[in-house]
Amino acid sequence: RRRGWRGGVATAAALAGLLASLACGLVRDSEFHPTPTPVMGNALVNPGFENGSGPWISRSAGAPEPIVVAGGAAHAGTQSLLLAIDPSSSPDAVAGVDQLATTAEFPEFVSGYYFVEQWGDRDSQPYFEFVVAPQGPEPPVPALRFVLSGLAHEPAEHPDTVVVMVSRDEPRMGRWTYFSYPVREAFLQRAGQLPHGWWGMALRLELRYEGAAAPGARVYFDDLYMGPQAGNPNRPD
């Protein structure tokens, strides 16, 4: 009798485990859409834009709103972020998004991929960058702007920002390009210190221009990472 009871418990447990695994499979296949790039210590939520636009927030001014495209250009999965400035955009237009990350560690490294589908001419001087901005530091330290491509010279300074020229070259067209930078080291070198008393870190992606006329420019971003360099899931192609 005792052996039969134990056998019944084992059978019930096995059945429960099987049902649970089947249920998880149904949820995973039909409802849950993880970011396709594996992440390890990524401070960003939805870094591959597979779950739509949230929690990214639009920071565009005078340009079309950033959109998430499905079935278009994507480094992995099916979606990516598109930043665009049209020739009809207002002067000094900026296309951008940002995300406020809550992390206990100061981010050591930022990486990702971009894809330039359309670009302006030399007169419009488009360029794109990512910005890392500590929130609530004491004393305040400037945000760092990392120019990824488009300008041979440093762009005009913005208040409370410092420019880091990752590249001074024109972007490569029609292919996914890997980018990365050790942002913690950049803060130590360019800002002179790491901020104290900060409670969050904003990562911003921006498409801008410095010329007299707005360009027709379209740039996609995908598989973004902010965290320890040892956990970086991205690699150069």
Backbone hydrogen bonds in HBPLUS format (Angstrom, degrees):
<---DONOR---> <-ACCEPTOR-->    atom                        ^
c    i                          cat <-CA-CA->   ^        H-A-AA   ^      H-
h    n   atom  resd res      DA  || num        DHA   H-A  angle D-A-AA Bond
n    s   type  num  typ     dist DA aas  dist angle  dist       angle   num
A0005-TRP N   A0001-ARG O   3.01 MM   4  6.27 151.9  2.09 144.0 151.3     1
A0006-ARG N   A0002-ARG O   3.03 MM   4  6.34 160.0  2.07 149.1 153.9     2
A0007-GLY N   A0003-ARG O   2.91 MM   4  6.14 156.4  1.96 147.7 154.9     3
A0008-GLY N   A0004-GLY O   2.85 MM   4  6.11 148.4  1.95 144.3 153.0     4
A0009-VAL N   A0005-TRP O   2.95 MM   4  6.29 154.2  2.02 148.3 154.8     5
A0010-ALA N   A0006-ARG O   2.93 MM   4  6.20 162.6  1.96 152.0 156.4     6
A0011-THR N   A0007-GLY O   2.88 MM   4  6.09 158.1  1.92 146.3 152.6     7
A0012-ALA N   A0008-GLY O   2.89 MM   4  6.04 160.3  1.92 147.9 153.5     8
A0013-ALA N   A0009-VAL O   2.82 MM   4  6.01 157.3  1.87 149.3 155.9     9
A0014-ALA N   A0010-ALA O   2.92 MM   4  6.12 158.1  1.97 147.5 153.3    10
A0015-LEU N   A0011-THR O   2.94 MM   4  6.14 160.7  1.98 148.9 154.2    11
A0016-ALA N   A0012-ALA O   2.86 MM   4  6.06 159.0  1.91 148.6 154.5    12
A0017-GLY N   A0013-ALA O   2.88 MM   4  6.12 155.9  1.94 146.1 152.8    13
A0018-LEU N   A0014-ALA O   2.90 MM   4  6.15 155.3  1.97 147.5 154.4    14
A0019-LEU N   A0015-LEU O   2.91 MM   4  6.16 165.0  1.93 154.1 157.6    15
A0020-ALA N   A0016-ALA O   2.89 MM   4  6.05 156.5  1.95 145.9 152.9    16
A0021-SER N   A0017-GLY O   2.92 MM   4  6.13 159.3  1.96 148.5 153.8    17
A0022-LEU N   A0018-LEU O   2.95 MM   4  6.19 156.9  2.01 149.2 155.8    18
A0023-ALA N   A0019-LEU O   2.86 MM   4  6.06 156.8  1.91 148.1 154.8    19
A0024-CYS N   A0020-ALA O   2.87 MM   4  6.10 160.1  1.91 151.1 156.3    20
A0025-GLY N   A0021-SER O   2.92 MM   4  6.11 151.4  2.00 141.5 149.7    21
A0026-LEU N   A0022-LEU O   2.97 MM   4  6.27 153.6  2.04 147.8 154.2    22
A0027-VAL N   A0023-ALA O   2.99 MM   4  6.30 162.5  2.02 153.3 157.5    23
A0028-ARG N   A0024-CYS O   2.80 MM   4  5.95 165.1  1.82 152.3 157.1    24
A0029-ASP N   A0025-GLY O   2.94 MM   4  6.00 160.9  1.98 148.4 153.2    25
A0030-SER N   A0026-LEU O   3.06 MM   4  6.03 158.6  2.11 147.7 153.1    26
A0031-GLU N   A0027-VAL O   2.87 MM   4  5.29 154.0  1.94 142.6 148.1    27
A0032-PHE N   A0027-VAL O   3.09 MM   5  6.29 152.2  2.17 151.5 155.1    28
A0043-ALA N   A0226-MET O   2.82 MM 183  5.57 173.8  1.83 164.9 167.1    29
A0049-PHE N   A0046-ASN O   3.34 MM   3  5.35 166.3  2.36 104.9 109.0    30
A0224-LEU N   A0047-PRO O   3.07 MM 177  4.93 168.6  2.08 127.4 125.3    31
A0056-TRP N   A0053-SER O   2.85 MM   3  5.59 134.9  2.05 135.5 139.2    32
A0057-ILE N   A0098-ASP O   2.84 MM  41  5.41 161.7  1.87 154.2 160.1    33
A0098-ASP N   A0057-ILE O   2.92 MM  41  5.41 143.7  2.06 142.1 153.8    34
A0059-ARG N   A0096-GLY O   2.69 MM  37  4.85 172.0  1.69 133.7 130.8    35
A0061-ALA N   A0094-VAL O   2.77 MM  33  5.16 158.0  1.82 149.4 154.2    36
A0094-VAL N   A0061-ALA O   2.89 MM  33  5.16 157.2  1.94 143.9 151.5    37
A0090-SER N   A0062-GLY O   3.30 MM  28  5.13 144.9  2.43 140.6 146.5    38
A0067-ILE N   A0082-LEU O   3.41 MM  15  5.59 153.0  2.49 145.2 150.6    39
A0082-LEU N   A0067-ILE O   3.00 MM  15  5.59 162.9  2.03 169.9 175.2    40
A0069-VAL N   A0080-SER O   3.19 MM  11  5.89 157.4  2.24 163.3 167.3    41
A0071-GLY N   A0078-THR O   2.98 MM   7  5.27 146.6  2.09 140.6 151.3    42
A0081-LEU N   A0221-PHE O   2.95 MM 140  5.12 165.3  1.97 158.9 157.9    43
A0221-PHE N   A0081-LEU O   2.84 MM 140  5.12 145.3  1.96 139.1 149.7    44
A0083-LEU N   A0219-VAL O   2.84 MM 136  5.35 171.9  1.85 159.6 162.1    45
A0219-VAL N   A0083-LEU O   2.91 MM 136  5.35 168.0  1.92 160.5 164.5    46
A0085-ILE N   A0217-ALA O   3.00 MM 132  5.36 154.9  2.07 146.7 153.6    47
A0217-ALA N   A0085-ILE O   2.96 MM 132  5.36 159.3  2.00 154.2 159.8    48
A0089-SER N   A0086-ASP O   2.93 MM   3  5.25 166.0  1.95 117.0 120.4    49
A0095-ALA N   A0207-LEU O   3.04 MM 112  5.11 171.0  2.05 151.7 154.3    50
A0207-LEU N   A0095-ALA O   2.76 MM 112  5.11 149.9  1.84 153.1 162.4    51
A0097-VAL N   A0205-LEU O   3.06 MM 108  5.50 146.0  2.18 145.1 155.5    52
A0205-LEU N   A0097-VAL O   2.87 MM 108  5.50 159.3  1.91 156.7 163.3    53
A0099-GLN N   A0203-LEU O   2.97 MM 104  5.49 145.8  2.09 142.1 152.5    54
A0203-LEU N   A0099-GLN O   2.98 MM 104  5.49 160.1  2.02 153.4 156.5    55
A0101-ALA N   A0201-MET O   2.78 MM 100  5.19 169.2  1.79 147.9 146.4    56
A0201-MET N   A0101-ALA O   2.89 MM 100  5.19 163.8  1.92 152.9 158.3    57
A0184-ARG N   A0108-GLU O   3.39 MM  76  4.57 174.9  2.40 108.8 110.3    58
A0109-PHE N   A0227-GLY O   2.95 MM 118  5.45 135.7  2.15 145.0 158.4    59
A0227-GLY N   A0109-PHE O   3.01 MM 118  5.45 155.9  2.06 150.5 158.2    60
A0110-VAL N   A0181-TYR O   3.11 MM  71  5.59 158.1  2.16 153.7 160.5    61
A0181-TYR N   A0110-VAL O   2.93 MM  71  5.59 140.3  2.09 155.6 163.8    62
A0111-SER N   A0225-TYR O   2.96 MM 114  5.13 154.5  2.03 137.5 142.4    63
A0225-TYR N   A0111-SER O   2.85 MM 114  5.13 146.4  1.96 153.5 147.2    64
A0112-GLY N   A0179-PHE O   3.03 MM  67  5.56 141.8  2.18 155.6 153.3    65
A0179-PHE N   A0112-GLY O   2.96 MM  67  5.56 157.8  2.01 149.6 148.8    66
A0113-TYR N   A0222-ASP O   3.15 MM 109  5.44 144.9  2.28 162.0 164.7    67
A0222-ASP N   A0113-TYR O   3.08 MM 109  5.44 150.8  2.16 145.7 148.0    68
A0114-TYR N   A0177-THR O   2.94 MM  63  5.33 152.5  2.02 141.8 149.6    69
A0177-THR N   A0114-TYR O   2.79 MM  63  5.33 162.0  1.82 155.2 161.4    70
A0115-PHE N   A0220-TYR O   2.94 MM 105  4.98 147.0  2.05 134.8 139.6    71
A0220-TYR N   A0115-PHE O   2.83 MM 105  4.98 168.5  1.84 146.6 150.0    72
A0174-GLY N   A0116-VAL O   2.98 MM  58  5.81 173.0  1.99 159.7 157.6    73
A0117-GLU N   A0218-ARG O   2.98 MM 101  5.52 151.6  2.06 151.6 159.8    74
A0118-GLN N   A0218-ARG O   3.40 MM 100  4.95 165.0  2.42 133.0 133.5    75
A0218-ARG N   A0118-GLN O   2.98 MM 100  4.95 160.9  2.01 126.3 126.4    76
A0124-SER N   A0121-ASP O   3.16 MM   3  5.59 134.7  2.38 105.8 116.7    77
A0125-GLN N   A0121-ASP O   3.27 MM   4  6.56 144.9  2.41 148.1 157.9    78
A0211-GLY N   A0124-SER O   2.88 MM  87  3.99 146.7  1.99 131.2 120.6    79
A0210-GLU N   A0125-GLN O   3.08 MM  85  5.37 149.2  2.18 125.1 132.6    80
A0127-TYR N   A0208-ARG O   2.84 MM  81  5.43 155.8  1.90 143.7 143.9    81
A0208-ARG N   A0127-TYR O   2.80 MM  81  5.43 170.1  1.81 170.3 173.4    82
A0128-PHE N   A0149-SER O   3.22 MM  21  6.00 152.6  2.30 156.9 163.7    83
A0148-LEU N   A0128-PHE O   2.92 MM  20  5.91 151.7  2.00 142.6 151.9    84
A0129-GLU N   A0206-GLU O   2.98 MM  77  5.41 154.1  2.04 147.6 154.8    85
A0206-GLU N   A0129-GLU O   2.95 MM  77  5.41 165.4  1.97 161.5 160.5    86
A0130-PHE N   A0146-PHE O   3.07 MM  16  5.29 152.5  2.15 137.1 141.7    87
A0146-PHE N   A0130-PHE O   2.76 MM  16  5.29 173.7  1.76 169.0 168.9    88
A0131-VAL N   A0204-ARG O   2.77 MM  73  4.88 153.5  1.84 139.0 146.6    89
A0204-ARG N   A0131-VAL O   2.84 MM  73  4.88 162.1  1.87 145.4 150.6    90
A0132-VAL N   A0144-LEU O   2.99 MM  12  5.47 158.5  2.03 155.3 160.7    91
A0144-LEU N   A0132-VAL O   3.10 MM  12  5.47 156.1  2.15 155.8 153.3    92
A0133-ALA N   A0202-ALA O   2.94 MM  69  5.07 164.1  1.96 147.4 152.6    93
A0202-ALA N   A0133-ALA O   2.96 MM  69  5.07 177.8  1.96 141.4 141.4    94
A0135-GLN N   A0200-GLY O   2.84 MM  65  5.08 162.1  1.88 151.5 146.0    95
A0199-TRP N   A0135-GLN O   3.01 MM  64  5.97 160.2  2.05 166.1 172.3    96
A0138-GLU N   A0196-HIS O   2.37 MM  58  5.13 168.1  1.38 166.9 170.5    97
A0143-ALA N   A0160-ASP O   2.97 MM  17  6.36 154.9  2.04 154.0 146.2    98
A0162-VAL N   A0143-ALA O   2.88 MM  19  6.32 144.6  2.00 156.7 166.7    99
A0145-ARG N   A0162-VAL O   2.79 MM  17  6.01 166.5  1.81 157.5 161.3   100
A0164-VAL N   A0145-ARG O   2.70 MM  19  5.89 157.6  1.74 171.1 166.3   101
A0147-VAL N   A0164-VAL O   2.90 MM  17  6.23 144.8  2.02 154.1 165.2   102
A0166-VAL N   A0147-VAL O   2.96 MM  19  5.57 136.9  2.15 138.4 151.7   103
A0167-SER N   A0147-VAL O   3.37 MM  20  6.69 146.7  2.49 153.0 156.9   104
A0150-GLY N   A0169-ASP O   2.97 MM  19  5.99 172.9  1.98 149.4 151.1   105
A0183-VAL N   A0181-TYR O   3.05 MM   2  5.64 117.1  2.47 111.5  95.0   106
A0186-ALA N   A0182-PRO O   3.15 MM   4  6.43 149.0  2.25 143.6 153.0   107
A0187-PHE N   A0183-VAL O   2.98 MM   4  6.26 151.4  2.06 149.7 155.1   108
A0188-LEU N   A0184-ARG O   3.18 MM   4  6.52 156.1  2.24 145.8 152.1   109
A0189-GLN N   A0185-GLU O   2.97 MM   4  6.21 152.7  2.05 148.3 155.5   110
A0190-ARG N   A0186-ALA O   2.76 MM   4  5.71 169.8  1.77 154.7 158.4   111
A0191-ALA N   A0187-PHE O   2.95 MM   4  4.99 140.3  2.11 119.8 132.3   112
A0231-GLY N   A0228-PRO O   3.04 MM   3  5.41 144.6  2.17 106.6 116.6   113
A0232-ASN N   A0229-GLN O   3.18 MM   3  5.25 168.5  2.19 109.9 112.5   114
